[in-house]
Amino acid sequence: MRDFIKKIWSGQVSPVEDWMTETEEIKEIERIRARHKESLIQALGDDGAEILEKFIECDNEIEWIHNEEAFICGVRFAVQFLVGAIE
C-alpha cells in the first residue's frame, strides 16, 4: 500500500490534479516570494546567492519529504476511517 501511495505522490498516479485549486491568493504569494528572492540574491552578491540557492534546494527537499509523509499519513487515516465505518 505504501508503494501505491508513493506512486500517487510522485505523479505516476495523480488524483491531486483534480483536488487542488490554485487560488489567486496562492498565485499572489508566489509572485511576492519570487520578487523577494530576486531582491535577496542581488543584495547578497555572487557568493551569498550561491549559498542561498543551496539553502533553498535543501529546504525544498525537506519540504517534499514532509509533504510526502503527511500525504501517506492522510491516506492511511482515510483508509482506517473507511474500514472502521464498514465494520
N, C-alpha and C positions, 0 to 999 in steps of 0.2 A: 504494500500500500504506500509506503514511504516513497518508493521509486516512482509510482504513478503521480503522487503529489509533486515530486520534484520535476517530473515531465511537464505538468501543468505550469509550475512556477517558471521553468526555463523557456517556456514558449512553444514547446513541442505540442502541447495541447493548450489552447488559450481562451478559457472562458472569461478571463479578466476583461478582454476587449468588449464584451457585452455588458459587464457590470460597472466599469469605471466611467465616470463622466469628468472630462477636463473642463472645469468651470472657468469663467472669466477671472475669478479671484486667484486661482492657481496660475493661470497664464500671466497675470499681472505680477504676482510674487516672483515667478521665474524671470520675468523681464528685469525686475528690480535687482534680483540676485545677480544676474549676468552683468548688469551695469556696475554693481559694487565690486564684483570680481575683477572687471577690467580696470576700475579705478585703483584697486589694491595692487594689481600686477604692475601698473605704471608707477605707483608710489614706491614699490619695493625694489625696482630695478631688476636686472637680469638674474643675479644670484638669488635674490629673495623670491622672484617669480618662479624659479625652478623649484625651490623648497616648497612654495605654496602649491604648485601643481602636484608634487609628490604627496603632500598632505591631503589634498583633495582626492587623489587616487585611493589612498588608504582609507579615507573617510567613506568614500563611495563603496569600497569593498566591504567594510564593516556594516554599512547600512544595508547592502544587498544580503549579507548573511543574516542579519537581524530580521529583515523583512521576509526572507525565505522561511526562517524558523517560525515567525509569527503566522505566516500563511499555513504552514504544516500544522501548527497547534490549532488554528481555527478550523481547518478541515477535520482534524481528529475530533475536536469538540462537537462539530456538527454531526459527524457520524455517530458518536456516542449518544448524542441527544436523540437522533433518529432511531437508533436501536432501542434506547430506553422508551421512546414513545410507542414502538411496536410491541414491546413486552407488556 
